[in-house]
Amino acid sequence: MTAAPPPVDLAAFGLAVGHASDVVGGTGCTVVRGIDGPFRAAAAVVGRATGSRELAVLAPEHLVERVDALLLTGGSAYGLDAAAGVMRWMEERGRGFDVGAGVVPIVPAAVVFDLAPCGRFDARPTPAMAYDACERAASLVTEQGSVGAGTGTTVGKLLGAGGAMKGGFGAALLGAGDDACAALAVVNAFGDVRDAAGAVLAGARGPDGAFVDAARVLAAGASASARFADVSAPPMTNTTLCVVATRRALDRVALQQLARAAVAGLQRRVTPCGTTFDGDIVFAIGPAAAEAAPATAAEVLGLETRAAAALELALELAVRFAVGRDGIPGLAG
């Protein structure tokens, strides 16, 4: 296993990423903000159990065309309060939607449910933590695994908490120049996480410690599933939050399609994903240029393919560099 995660440089994307982690409480938050100003963004909602704030501003028809930051946070719905810290950081610097008398920072946020699995139920990210994450945000992403919004995340919950493994935060970059795509992922999935060959990397484990392959068990039907666990009403404690970024100045319709196309990477690496009990969301972000130049069909297809591939790698790295409850780095439970 690689000794340290490869650094991901987002300077050319105009982006900075900052984390705040409560290791004892088992939660945290991650802020994605522009280095010098806002950016365009869109989203594809994949799961039904989402927890979010200001998601409507990402619709192509919304009045506000740019956002100042994205907040990915633990704490379930409680964690949405942390967005106030991002807004305060932005307001202090005059960054936000100009309303004449001042600015209103636009900060869409989405949450994962990490209440108690790896820490305390009453531990939630705070506005102070989110402010600190903004302050410490840098374009060079060097931390992955159990950090920020990935601090208390878990994956592979078919058999409940006892058979689950540690999730985390991952980052990846593919391509060069204007064709480059970057991806970030906070993995807190009900399903298993797979490698490029399709083998389970982290997921539900049986009493013998072997992977049970949740997708295979569930596809086999209720009688097979019953041999492993009662999945008739699994807890709504699962969500994978993803961000793909491009250097191309796309309009919001194109960005929304980029987010939808990147879902393919999520589907290949997390099985099952986007279930009734997951709150999966894929965000797509790009430069806030005054005019978005049209892209050719070949450019669009290439961009969509690279975004999905970058997301696949970010999902894998999130679990490869996670630290489990036993303190052992890597794929620990």
Rosetta blueprint (number, residue, H / E / L):
1 M L
2 T L
3 A L
4 A L
5 P L
6 P L
7 P L
8 V E
9 D E
10 L L
11 A H
12 A H
13 F H
14 G L
15 L E
16 A E
17 V E
18 G E
19 H E
20 A E
21 S E
22 D E
23 V L
24 V L
25 G L
26 G L
27 T E
28 G E
29 C E
30 T E
31 V E
32 V E
33 R E
34 G E
35 I L
36 D L
37 G L
38 P L
39 F E
40 R E
41 A E
42 A E
43 A E
44 A E
45 V E
46 V L
47 G L
48 R L
49 A L
50 T L
51 G L
52 S E
53 R E
54 E L
55 L H
56 A H
57 V H
58 L H
59 A L
60 P L
61 E L
62 H L
63 L L
64 V L
65 E L
66 R L
67 V E
68 D L
69 A E
70 L E
71 L E
72 L E
73 T E
74 G L
75 G L
76 S H
77 A H
78 Y H
79 G H
80 L H
81 D H
82 A H
83 A H
84 A H
85 G H
86 V H
87 M H
88 R H
89 W H
90 M H
91 E H
92 E H
93 R L
94 G L
95 R L
96 G L
97 F E
98 D E
99 V L
100 G L
101 A L
102 G L
103 V E
104 V E
105 P L
106 I L
107 V L
108 P L
109 A E
110 A E
111 V E
112 V L
113 F L
114 D L
115 L L
116 A L
117 P L
118 C L
119 G L
120 R L
121 F L
122 D L
123 A L
124 R L
125 P L
126 T L
127 P H
128 A H
129 M H
130 A H
131 Y H
132 D H
133 A H
134 C H
135 E H
136 R H
137 A L
138 A E
139 S L
140 L E
141 V E
142 T L
143 E L
144 Q L
145 G E
146 S L
147 V L
148 G H
149 A H
150 G H
151 T L
152 G L
153 T L
154 T E
155 V E
156 G L
157 K L
158 L L
159 L L
160 G L
161 A H
162 G H
163 G H
164 A L
165 M E
166 K E
167 G L
168 G E
169 F E
170 G E
171 A E
172 A E
173 L E
174 L E
175 G L
176 A L
177 G H
178 D H
179 D H
180 A L
181 C E
182 A E
183 A E
184 L E
185 A E
186 V E
187 V E
188 N E
189 A L
190 F L
191 G L
192 D E
193 V E
194 R E
195 D L
196 A L
197 A L
198 G L
199 A L
200 V E
201 L E
202 A E
203 G L
204 A L
205 R E
206 G L
207 P L
208 D L
209 G L
210 A L
211 F E
212 V L
213 D L
214 A H
215 A H
216 R H
217 V H
218 L H
219 A H
220 A L
221 G L
222 A H
223 S H
224 A H
225 S H
226 A H
227 R L
228 F L
229 A L
230 D L
231 V L
232 S L
233 A L
234 P L
235 P L
236 M L
237 T L
238 N E
239 T E
240 T E
241 L E
242 C E
243 V E
244 V E
245 A E
246 T E
247 R L
248 R L
249 A L
250 L L
251 D L
252 R H
253 V H
254 A H
255 L H
256 Q H
257 Q H
258 L H
259 A H
260 R H
261 A H
262 A H
263 V H
264 A H
265 G H
266 L H
267 Q H
268 R H
269 R H
270 V E
271 T E
272 P L
273 C L
274 G L
275 T L
276 T L
277 F L
278 D E
279 G L
280 D L
281 I E
282 V E
283 F E
284 A E
285 I E
286 G E
287 P E
288 A L
289 A L
290 A L
291 E L
292 A L
293 A L
294 P L
295 A L
296 T L
297 A H
298 A H
299 E H
300 V H
301 L H
302 G H
303 L H
304 E H
305 T H
306 R H
307 A H
308 A H
309 A H
310 A H
311 L H
312 E H
313 L H
314 A H
315 L H
316 E H
317 L H
318 A H
319 V H
320 R H
321 F L
322 A L
323 V E
324 G L
325 R L
326 D L
327 G L
328 I L
329 P E
330 G L
331 L L
332 A L
333 G L
